C-alpha cells in the first residue's frame, strides 16, 4: 500500500502504512513503464495482499519487470492517462 505520483513513463511510489497513508520507507521511482493491461477485478488470490473490495488490478511493464497496481477504477484510469501520456521535452 502506498502513494503513487504518476507521470509519463514513470510512477514515483512512496510506501505507506494502512489506510492512514502515513509514509514509510524510501520513495522509489518505477521507470520505463509501458502499456498498461486492461483492468480486472481483484480475485481471492489478491486478498492475501489485503486488496480492498471493489478495487481493480492492472499489470504494467517496467524496467524492473512486471508490476501490478491495485486501486479504485477512477484512480487506475488517472494513472493510465498519466503514464501513457507522451513525455514533454525540449529538443534543441
Secondary structure, 3 states (H helix, E strand, C coil): CEEEEEECCEEEEEEEECCCCEECCCCEEEECCCCECCCEECCHHHHHHCCCCCCEEEEEEECCEEEEEEECHHHHHHHHHHHHCCCCCCCC
